[in-house]
Amino acid sequence: MAKAPASRRRTASTAPTRSRLVTAGIGLVGVALGLGGWLIARQQRETRAGDVGTGEHVPVDLALDKPHPGPNDRAPEAFRPDPTAPVPAGERDALRPATGPAPSLVQDRGAMRSQTGSSNA
């Protein structure tokens, strides 16, 4: 009768070594991904800092090297609102005054929830 071929079994000495190698490999991949993400973010931040013509207005009256504006100084024309401009119908609701009670984080004193709390037991 022929002898069965020896099967490859995991021995006690190779199991921890393989586990450590897998853990170290996963850790190295994680570190590499984190470092790569950080480098990409840094490069994008540096290229964004040099962007010119983003469509943003530079508030010249708030520059650090300028003196604080006084009561007789006016904002540049681009920053002044037009009080005579018509209000679009879609924005009229946002300009309506608030008529309800003021929002609050606590209940009114007469509400049942404020009277039946755990401290009032």
Secondary structure, 3 states (H helix, E strand, C coil): CCCCCCCCCCCCCHHHHHHHHHHHHHHHHHHHHHHHHHHHHHHHHHHHHCCCCCCCCCCHHHCCCCCCCCCCCCCCHHHCCCCCCCCCHHHHHHHCCCCCCCCCCCCCCCCHHHHCCHHHC
